Amino acid sequence: MLGMAELILWKQITAELNGHAVTGLYCASREGLVTVRTPYDSKSRQLVGSAAPLIARILLRELAADGKA
């Protein structure tokens, strides 16, 4: 018997870095993993006592600082 596939809902997010707006997509899994993706890269982190949008903005800023957003 095949298991049910998990529907992944990606949400758009915007963050600011050095006065510039950067945009990406993020999702949060049932296991508490937040993933942010841009056209150039992606980054994930476990939720540990913080809301998914907050973690997503942090990850998006990190990607932008590395030139990947």
mmCIF file as gemmi writes it, N, C-alpha and C atoms, coordinates in Angstrom:
data_model
loop_
_atom_site.group_PDB
_atom_site.id
_atom_site.type_symbol
_atom_site.label_atom_id
_atom_site.label_alt_id
_atom_site.label_comp_id
_atom_site.label_asym_id
_atom_site.label_entity_id
_atom_site.label_seq_id
_atom_site.pdbx_PDB_ins_code
_atom_site.Cartn_x
_atom_site.Cartn_y
_atom_site.Cartn_z
_atom_site.occupancy
_atom_site.B_iso_or_equiv
_atom_site.pdbx_formal_charge
_atom_site.auth_seq_id
_atom_site.auth_asym_id
_atom_site.pdbx_PDB_model_num
ATOM 1 N N . MET Axp A 1 ? 0.842 -1.185 0 1 0 ? 1 A 1
ATOM 2 C CA . MET Axp A 1 ? 0 0 0 1 0 ? 1 A 1
ATOM 3 C C . MET Axp A 1 ? 0.882 1.24 0 1 0 ? 1 A 1
ATOM 4 N N . LEU Axp A 2 ? 0.555 2.193 -0.842 1 0 ? 2 A 1
ATOM 5 C CA . LEU Axp A 2 ? 1.315 3.427 -0.924 1 0 ? 2 A 1
ATOM 6 C C . LEU Axp A 2 ? 0.836 4.408 0.13 1 0 ? 2 A 1
ATOM 7 N N . GLY Axp A 3 ? 1.793 5.138 0.73 1 0 ? 3 A 1
ATOM 8 C CA . GLY Axp A 3 ? 1.436 6.159 1.713 1 0 ? 3 A 1
ATOM 9 C C . GLY Axp A 3 ? 0.954 7.415 1.014 1 0 ? 3 A 1
ATOM 10 N N . MET Axp A 4 ? 0.27 8.236 1.763 1 0 ? 4 A 1
ATOM 11 C CA . MET Axp A 4 ? -0.212 9.494 1.206 1 0 ? 4 A 1
ATOM 12 C C . MET Axp A 4 ? 0.946 10.468 1.069 1 0 ? 4 A 1
ATOM 13 N N . ALA Axp A 5 ? 0.988 11.135 -0.031 1 0 ? 5 A 1
ATOM 14 C CA . ALA Axp A 5 ? 2.019 12.148 -0.248 1 0 ? 5 A 1
ATOM 15 C C . ALA Axp A 5 ? 1.645 13.397 0.547 1 0 ? 5 A 1
ATOM 16 N N . GLU Axp A 6 ? 2.64 14.03 1.104 1 0 ? 6 A 1
ATOM 17 C CA . GLU Axp A 6 ? 2.416 15.255 1.86 1 0 ? 6 A 1
ATOM 18 C C . GLU Axp A 6 ? 2.341 16.427 0.893 1 0 ? 6 A 1
ATOM 19 N N . LEU Axp A 7 ? 1.298 17.226 1.017 1 0 ? 7 A 1
ATOM 20 C CA . LEU Axp A 7 ? 1.159 18.424 0.2 1 0 ? 7 A 1
ATOM 21 C C . LEU Axp A 7 ? 2.053 19.503 0.79 1 0 ? 7 A 1
ATOM 22 N N . ILE Axp A 8 ? 2.914 20.053 -0.033 1 0 ? 8 A 1
ATOM 23 C CA . ILE Axp A 8 ? 3.829 21.096 0.428 1 0 ? 8 A 1
ATOM 24 C C . ILE Axp A 8 ? 3.317 22.431 -0.08 1 0 ? 8 A 1
ATOM 25 N N . LEU Axp A 9 ? 3.031 23.323 0.839 1 0 ? 9 A 1
ATOM 26 C CA . LEU Axp A 9 ? 2.534 24.647 0.499 1 0 ? 9 A 1
ATOM 27 C C . LEU Axp A 9 ? 3.664 25.651 0.649 1 0 ? 9 A 1
ATOM 28 N N . TRP Axp A 10 ? 4.089 26.217 -0.466 1 0 ? 10 A 1
ATOM 29 C CA . TRP Axp A 10 ? 5.152 27.224 -0.466 1 0 ? 10 A 1
ATOM 30 C C . TRP Axp A 10 ? 4.507 28.592 -0.344 1 0 ? 10 A 1
ATOM 31 N N . LYS Axp A 11 ? 5.066 29.425 0.509 1 0 ? 11 A 1
ATOM 32 C CA . LYS Axp A 11 ? 4.57 30.783 0.712 1 0 ? 11 A 1
ATOM 33 C C . LYS Axp A 11 ? 5.666 31.774 0.353 1 0 ? 11 A 1
ATOM 34 N N . GLN Axp A 12 ? 5.253 32.892 -0.226 1 0 ? 12 A 1
ATOM 35 C CA . GLN Axp A 12 ? 6.226 33.918 -0.581 1 0 ? 12 A 1
ATOM 36 C C . GLN Axp A 12 ? 6.615 34.705 0.663 1 0 ? 12 A 1
ATOM 37 N N . ILE Axp A 13 ? 7.89 35.079 0.738 1 0 ? 13 A 1
ATOM 38 C CA . ILE Axp A 13 ? 8.391 35.855 1.864 1 0 ? 13 A 1
ATOM 39 C C . ILE Axp A 13 ? 9.366 36.903 1.345 1 0 ? 13 A 1
ATOM 40 N N . THR Axp A 14 ? 9.366 38.047 2.001 1 0 ? 14 A 1
ATOM 41 C CA . THR Axp A 14 ? 10.273 39.129 1.647 1 0 ? 14 A 1
ATOM 42 C C . THR Axp A 14 ? 11.036 39.55 2.886 1 0 ? 14 A 1
ATOM 43 N N . ALA Axp A 15 ? 12.306 39.826 2.718 1 0 ? 15 A 1
ATOM 44 C CA . ALA Axp A 15 ? 13.147 40.313 3.806 1 0 ? 15 A 1
ATOM 45 C C . ALA Axp A 15 ? 13.978 41.468 3.263 1 0 ? 15 A 1
ATOM 46 N N . GLU Axp A 16 ? 14.556 42.232 4.156 1 0 ? 16 A 1
ATOM 47 C CA . GLU Axp A 16 ? 15.386 43.359 3.749 1 0 ? 16 A 1
ATOM 48 C C . GLU Axp A 16 ? 16.818 43.112 4.186 1 0 ? 16 A 1
ATOM 49 N N . LEU Axp A 17 ? 17.739 43.413 3.288 1 0 ? 17 A 1
ATOM 50 C CA . LEU Axp A 17 ? 19.157 43.306 3.598 1 0 ? 17 A 1
ATOM 51 C C . LEU Axp A 17 ? 19.861 44.5 2.972 1 0 ? 17 A 1
ATOM 52 N N . ASN Axp A 18 ? 20.507 45.29 3.807 1 0 ? 18 A 1
ATOM 53 C CA . ASN Axp A 18 ? 21.233 46.482 3.351 1 0 ? 18 A 1
ATOM 54 C C . ASN Axp A 18 ? 20.364 47.412 2.508 1 0 ? 18 A 1
ATOM 55 N N . GLY Axp A 19 ? 19.119 47.577 2.913 1 0 ? 19 A 1
ATOM 56 C CA . GLY Axp A 19 ? 18.221 48.49 2.219 1 0 ? 19 A 1
ATOM 57 C C . GLY Axp A 19 ? 17.577 47.94 0.962 1 0 ? 19 A 1
ATOM 58 N N . HIS Axp A 20 ? 17.829 46.68 0.641 1 0 ? 20 A 1
ATOM 59 C CA . HIS Axp A 20 ? 17.261 46.058 -0.552 1 0 ? 20 A 1
ATOM 60 C C . HIS Axp A 20 ? 16.288 44.954 -0.147 1 0 ? 20 A 1
ATOM 61 N N . ALA Axp A 21 ? 15.154 44.916 -0.818 1 0 ? 21 A 1
ATOM 62 C CA . ALA Axp A 21 ? 14.188 43.85 -0.568 1 0 ? 21 A 1
ATOM 63 C C . ALA Axp A 21 ? 14.593 42.606 -1.352 1 0 ? 21 A 1
ATOM 64 N N . VAL Axp A 22 ? 14.557 41.462 -0.682 1 0 ? 22 A 1
ATOM 65 C CA . VAL Axp A 22 ? 14.826 40.182 -1.34 1 0 ? 22 A 1
ATOM 66 C C . VAL Axp A 22 ? 13.608 39.285 -1.128 1 0 ? 22 A 1
ATOM 67 N N . THR Axp A 23 ? 13.314 38.477 -2.122 1 0 ? 23 A 1
ATOM 68 C CA . THR Axp A 23 ? 12.119 37.649 -2.09 1 0 ? 23 A 1
ATOM 69 C C . THR Axp A 23 ? 12.48 36.192 -2.316 1 0 ? 23 A 1
ATOM 70 N N . GLY Axp A 24 ? 11.766 35.32 -1.634 1 0 ? 24 A 1
ATOM 71 C CA . GLY Axp A 24 ? 11.946 33.892 -1.803 1 0 ? 24 A 1
ATOM 72 C C . GLY Axp A 24 ? 10.667 33.177 -1.433 1 0 ? 24 A 1
ATOM 73 N N . LEU Axp A 25 ? 10.732 31.873 -1.416 1 0 ? 25 A 1
ATOM 74 C CA . LEU Axp A 25 ? 9.605 31.033 -1.009 1 0 ? 25 A 1
ATOM 75 C C . LEU Axp A 25 ? 10.035 30.199 0.186 1 0 ? 25 A 1
ATOM 76 N N . TYR Axp A 26 ? 9.068 29.896 1.084 1 0 ? 26 A 1
ATOM 77 C CA . TYR Axp A 26 ? 9.392 29.031 2.208 1 0 ? 26 A 1
ATOM 78 C C . TYR Axp A 26 ? 8.253 28.066 2.474 1 0 ? 26 A 1
ATOM 79 N N . CYS Axp A 27 ? 8.604 26.965 3.113 1 0 ? 27 A 1
ATOM 80 C CA . CYS Axp A 27 ? 7.604 26.007 3.573 1 0 ? 27 A 1
ATOM 81 C C . CYS Axp A 27 ? 8.074 25.445 4.906 1 0 ? 27 A 1
ATOM 82 N N . ALA Axp A 28 ? 7.126 24.935 5.663 1 0 ? 28 A 1
ATOM 83 C CA . ALA Axp A 28 ? 7.433 24.282 6.943 1 0 ? 28 A 1
ATOM 84 C C . ALA Axp A 28 ? 6.84 22.881 6.904 1 0 ? 28 A 1
ATOM 85 N N . SER Axp A 29 ? 7.654 21.901 7.208 1 0 ? 29 A 1
ATOM 86 C CA . SER Axp A 29 ? 7.184 20.512 7.186 1 0 ? 29 A 1
ATOM 87 C C . SER Axp A 29 ? 6.55 20.142 8.518 1 0 ? 29 A 1
ATOM 88 N N . ARG Axp A 30 ? 5.85 19.028 8.534 1 0 ? 30 A 1
ATOM 89 C CA . ARG Axp A 30 ? 5.257 18.52 9.784 1 0 ? 30 A 1
ATOM 90 C C . ARG Axp A 30 ? 6.321 18.198 10.823 1 0 ? 30 A 1
ATOM 91 N N . GLU Axp A 31 ? 7.519 17.885 10.341 1 0 ? 31 A 1
ATOM 92 C CA . GLU Axp A 31 ? 8.622 17.54 11.244 1 0 ? 31 A 1
ATOM 93 C C . GLU Axp A 31 ? 9.304 18.783 11.821 1 0 ? 31 A 1
ATOM 94 N N . GLY Axp A 32 ? 8.833 19.966 11.443 1 0 ? 32 A 1
ATOM 95 C CA . GLY Axp A 32 ? 9.39 21.194 11.988 1 0 ? 32 A 1
ATOM 96 C C . GLY Axp A 32 ? 10.607 21.71 11.263 1 0 ? 32 A 1
ATOM 97 N N . LEU Axp A 33 ? 10.744 21.374 10.002 1 0 ? 33 A 1
ATOM 98 C CA . LEU Axp A 33 ? 11.867 21.842 9.2 1 0 ? 33 A 1
ATOM 99 C C . LEU Axp A 33 ? 11.381 22.965 8.287 1 0 ? 33 A 1
ATOM 100 N N . VAL Axp A 34 ? 12.026 24.113 8.37 1 0 ? 34 A 1
ATOM 101 C CA . VAL Axp A 34 ? 11.688 25.249 7.51 1 0 ? 34 A 1
ATOM 102 C C . VAL Axp A 34 ? 12.707 25.299 6.379 1 0 ? 34 A 1
ATOM 103 N N . THR Axp A 35 ? 12.222 25.399 5.156 1 0 ? 35 A 1
ATOM 104 C CA . THR Axp A 35 ? 13.087 25.492 3.982 1 0 ? 35 A 1
ATOM 105 C C . THR Axp A 35 ? 12.748 26.764 3.218 1 0 ? 35 A 1
ATOM 106 N N . VAL Axp A 36 ? 13.784 27.498 2.85 1 0 ? 36 A 1
ATOM 107 C CA . VAL Axp A 36 ? 13.635 28.701 2.025 1 0 ? 36 A 1
ATOM 108 C C . VAL Axp A 36 ? 14.341 28.42 0.716 1 0 ? 36 A 1
ATOM 109 N N . ARG Axp A 37 ? 13.716 28.839 -0.373 1 0 ? 37 A 1
ATOM 110 C CA . ARG Axp A 37 ? 14.372 28.677 -1.667 1 0 ? 37 A 1
ATOM 111 C C . ARG Axp A 37 ? 14.274 29.975 -2.458 1 0 ? 37 A 1
ATOM 112 N N . THR Axp A 38 ? 15.312 30.195 -3.238 1 0 ? 38 A 1
ATOM 113 C CA . THR Axp A 38 ? 15.389 31.315 -4.17 1 0 ? 38 A 1
ATOM 114 C C . THR Axp A 38 ? 15.721 30.701 -5.528 1 0 ? 38 A 1
ATOM 115 N N . PRO Axp A 39 ? 15.767 31.506 -6.581 1 0 ? 39 A 1
ATOM 116 C CA . PRO Axp A 39 ? 16.146 30.927 -7.879 1 0 ? 39 A 1
ATOM 117 C C . PRO Axp A 39 ? 17.569 30.365 -7.897 1 0 ? 39 A 1
ATOM 118 N N . TYR Axp A 40 ? 18.393 30.719 -6.904 1 0 ? 40 A 1
ATOM 119 C CA . TYR Axp A 40 ? 19.808 30.356 -6.927 1 0 ? 40 A 1
ATOM 120 C C . TYR Axp A 40 ? 20.224 29.297 -5.917 1 0 ? 40 A 1
ATOM 121 N N . ASP Axp A 41 ? 19.452 29.117 -4.841 1 0 ? 41 A 1
ATOM 122 C CA . ASP Axp A 41 ? 19.855 28.166 -3.795 1 0 ? 41 A 1
ATOM 123 C C . ASP Axp A 41 ? 18.702 27.948 -2.829 1 0 ? 41 A 1
ATOM 124 N N . SER Axp A 42 ? 18.913 27.078 -1.861 1 0 ? 42 A 1
ATOM 125 C CA . SER Axp A 42 ? 17.929 26.862 -0.793 1 0 ? 42 A 1
ATOM 126 C C . SER Axp A 42 ? 18.677 26.594 0.508 1 0 ? 42 A 1
ATOM 127 N N . LYS Axp A 43 ? 17.953 26.75 1.607 1 0 ? 43 A 1
ATOM 128 C CA . LYS Axp A 43 ? 18.548 26.562 2.923 1 0 ? 43 A 1
ATOM 129 C C . LYS Axp A 43 ? 17.45 26.102 3.871 1 0 ? 43 A 1
ATOM 130 N N . SER Axp A 44 ? 17.785 25.197 4.801 1 0 ? 44 A 1
ATOM 131 C CA . SER Axp A 44 ? 16.798 24.664 5.742 1 0 ? 44 A 1
ATOM 132 C C . SER Axp A 44 ? 17.315 24.743 7.17 1 0 ? 44 A 1
ATOM 133 N N . ARG Axp A 45 ? 16.366 24.795 8.098 1 0 ? 45 A 1
ATOM 134 C CA . ARG Axp A 45 ? 16.707 24.81 9.516 1 0 ? 45 A 1
ATOM 135 C C . ARG Axp A 45 ? 15.516 24.287 10.317 1 0 ? 45 A 1
ATOM 136 N N . GLN Axp A 46 ? 15.816 23.618 11.422 1 0 ? 46 A 1
ATOM 137 C CA . GLN Axp A 46 ? 14.77 23.133 12.33 1 0 ? 46 A 1
ATOM 138 C C . GLN Axp A 46 ? 14.117 24.293 13.063 1 0 ? 46 A 1
ATOM 139 N N . LEU Axp A 47 ? 12.822 24.186 13.253 1 0 ? 47 A 1
ATOM 140 C CA . LEU Axp A 47 ? 12.101 25.139 14.098 1 0 ? 47 A 1
ATOM 141 C C . LEU Axp A 47 ? 12.416 24.804 15.549 1 0 ? 47 A 1
ATOM 142 N N . VAL Axp A 48 ? 12.92 25.762 16.282 1 0 ? 48 A 1
ATOM 143 C CA . VAL Axp A 48 ? 13.211 25.527 17.703 1 0 ? 48 A 1
ATOM 144 C C . VAL Axp A 48 ? 12.655 26.71 18.475 1 0 ? 48 A 1
ATOM 145 N N . GLY Axp A 49 ? 11.373 26.642 18.807 1 0 ? 49 A 1
ATOM 146 C CA . GLY Axp A 49 ? 10.762 27.678 19.62 1 0 ? 49 A 1
ATOM 147 C C . GLY Axp A 49 ? 10.487 28.988 18.905 1 0 ? 49 A 1
ATOM 148 N N . SER Axp A 50 ? 10.609 29.04 17.591 1 0 ? 50 A 1
ATOM 149 C CA . SER Axp A 50 ? 10.334 30.254 16.838 1 0 ? 50 A 1
ATOM 150 C C . SER Axp A 50 ? 9.299 29.955 15.761 1 0 ? 50 A 1
ATOM 151 N N . ALA Axp A 51 ? 8.631 30.99 15.302 1 0 ? 51 A 1
ATOM 152 C CA . ALA Axp A 51 ? 7.63 30.836 14.246 1 0 ? 51 A 1
ATOM 153 C C . ALA Axp A 51 ? 8.31 30.632 12.893 1 0 ? 51 A 1
ATOM 154 N N . ALA Axp A 52 ? 7.677 29.865 12.035 1 0 ? 52 A 1
ATOM 155 C CA . ALA Axp A 52 ? 8.234 29.563 10.712 1 0 ? 52 A 1
ATOM 156 C C . ALA Axp A 52 ? 8.554 30.818 9.899 1 0 ? 52 A 1
ATOM 157 N N . PRO Axp A 53 ? 7.678 31.841 9.847 1 0 ? 53 A 1
ATOM 158 C CA . PRO Axp A 53 ? 8.023 33.034 9.057 1 0 ? 53 A 1
ATOM 159 C C . PRO Axp A 53 ? 9.275 33.751 9.568 1 0 ? 53 A 1
ATOM 160 N N . LEU Axp A 54 ? 9.484 33.756 10.871 1 0 ? 54 A 1
ATOM 161 C CA . LEU Axp A 54 ? 10.682 34.386 11.432 1 0 ? 54 A 1
ATOM 162 C C . LEU Axp A 54 ? 11.938 33.641 10.993 1 0 ? 54 A 1
ATOM 163 N N . ILE Axp A 55 ? 11.932 32.326 11.123 1 0 ? 55 A 1
ATOM 164 C CA . ILE Axp A 55 ? 13.071 31.509 10.692 1 0 ? 55 A 1
ATOM 165 C C . ILE Axp A 55 ? 13.3 31.681 9.189 1 0 ? 55 A 1
ATOM 166 N N . ALA Axp A 56 ? 12.21 31.719 8.419 1 0 ? 56 A 1
ATOM 167 C CA . ALA Axp A 56 ? 12.325 31.866 6.965 1 0 ? 56 A 1
ATOM 168 C C . ALA Axp A 56 ? 12.995 33.191 6.606 1 0 ? 56 A 1
ATOM 169 N N . ARG Axp A 57 ? 12.632 34.272 7.29 1 0 ? 57 A 1
ATOM 170 C CA . ARG Axp A 57 ? 13.261 35.566 7 1 0 ? 57 A 1
ATOM 171 C C . ARG Axp A 57 ? 14.754 35.548 7.328 1 0 ? 57 A 1
ATOM 172 N N . ILE Axp A 58 ? 15.1 34.899 8.423 1 0 ? 58 A 1
ATOM 173 C CA . ILE Axp A 58 ? 16.52 34.78 8.786 1 0 ? 58 A 1
ATOM 174 C C . ILE Axp A 58 ? 17.279 34.017 7.703 1 0 ? 58 A 1
ATOM 175 N N . LEU Axp A 59 ? 16.716 32.895 7.269 1 0 ? 59 A 1
ATOM 176 C CA . LEU Axp A 59 ? 17.367 32.09 6.229 1 0 ? 59 A 1
ATOM 177 C C . LEU Axp A 59 ? 17.476 32.859 4.916 1 0 ? 59 A 1
ATOM 178 N N . LEU Axp A 60 ? 16.423 33.619 4.574 1 0 ? 60 A 1
ATOM 179 C CA . LEU Axp A 60 ? 16.449 34.405 3.344 1 0 ? 60 A 1
ATOM 180 C C . LEU Axp A 60 ? 17.539 35.479 3.414 1 0 ? 60 A 1
ATOM 181 N N . ARG Axp A 61 ? 17.668 36.124 4.564 1 0 ? 61 A 1
ATOM 182 C CA . ARG Axp A 61 ? 18.752 37.119 4.722 1 0 ? 61 A 1
ATOM 183 C C . ARG Axp A 61 ? 20.12 36.467 4.59 1 0 ? 61 A 1
ATOM 184 N N . GLU Axp A 62 ? 20.279 35.262 5.147 1 0 ? 62 A 1
ATOM 185 C CA . GLU Axp A 62 ? 21.556 34.54 5.032 1 0 ? 62 A 1
ATOM 186 C C . GLU Axp A 62 ? 21.87 34.228 3.566 1 0 ? 62 A 1
ATOM 187 N N . LEU Axp A 63 ? 20.867 33.774 2.826 1 0 ? 63 A 1
ATOM 188 C CA . LEU Axp A 63 ? 21.063 33.488 1.392 1 0 ? 63 A 1
ATOM 189 C C . LEU Axp A 63 ? 21.424 34.761 0.64 1 0 ? 63 A 1
ATOM 190 N N . ALA Axp A 64 ? 20.739 35.851 0.959 1 0 ? 64 A 1
ATOM 191 C CA . ALA Axp A 64 ? 21.038 37.128 0.3 1 0 ? 64 A 1
ATOM 192 C C . ALA Axp A 64 ? 22.438 37.604 0.625 1 0 ? 64 A 1
ATOM 193 N N . ALA Axp A 65 ? 22.866 37.448 1.869 1 0 ? 65 A 1
ATOM 194 C CA . ALA Axp A 65 ? 24.224 37.875 2.261 1 0 ? 65 A 1
ATOM 195 C C . ALA Axp A 65 ? 25.282 37.069 1.519 1 0 ? 65 A 1
ATOM 196 N N . ASP Axp A 66 ? 24.944 35.83 1.149 1 0 ? 66 A 1
ATOM 197 C CA . ASP Axp A 66 ? 25.871 34.98 0.389 1 0 ? 66 A 1
ATOM 198 C C . ASP Axp A 66 ? 25.741 35.194 -1.123 1 0 ? 66 A 1
ATOM 199 N N . GLY Axp A 67 ? 24.887 36.155 -1.527 1 0 ? 67 A 1
ATOM 200 C CA . GLY Axp A 67 ? 24.693 36.424 -2.951 1 0 ? 67 A 1
ATOM 201 C C . GLY Axp A 67 ? 23.838 35.405 -3.662 1 0 ? 67 A 1
ATOM 202 N N . LYS Axp A 68 ? 22.974 34.701 -2.917 1 0 ? 68 A 1
ATOM 203 C CA . LYS Axp A 68 ? 22.176 33.63 -3.497 1 0 ? 68 A 1
ATOM 204 C C . LYS Axp A 68 ? 20.677 33.916 -3.438 1 0 ? 68 A 1
ATOM 205 N N . ALA Axp A 69 ? 20.327 35.191 -3.398 1 0 ? 69 A 1
ATOM 206 C CA . ALA Axp A 69 ? 18.897 35.558 -3.374 1 0 ? 69 A 1
ATOM 207 C C . ALA Axp A 69 ? 18.646 36.676 -4.35 1 0 ? 69 A 1
